[in-house]
Amino acid sequence: MERLDALFADLVDAGATLVVVEHDLRVVAQADHVIDIGPGAGADGGRLLFAGPPTELAW
């Protein structure tokens, strides 16, 4: 996972916009902005549950 973290950091440092679909909270915690859509999958999903910095997200 450290290699992936370094790659993400390199991309952002180079000026790239990085969009990642992820459920691993360690990865989510490193984000600048989180968009959580749910609460479930398929017909049960699709509602905005949270948008903002990970520091404001209730873990």
Summary of the structure (lengths in Angstrom):
residues: 59
radius of gyration: 12.9
end to end distance: 20.6
largest distance: 38.1
contacts: 102
relative contact order: 0.17
helix: 37%
strand: 19%
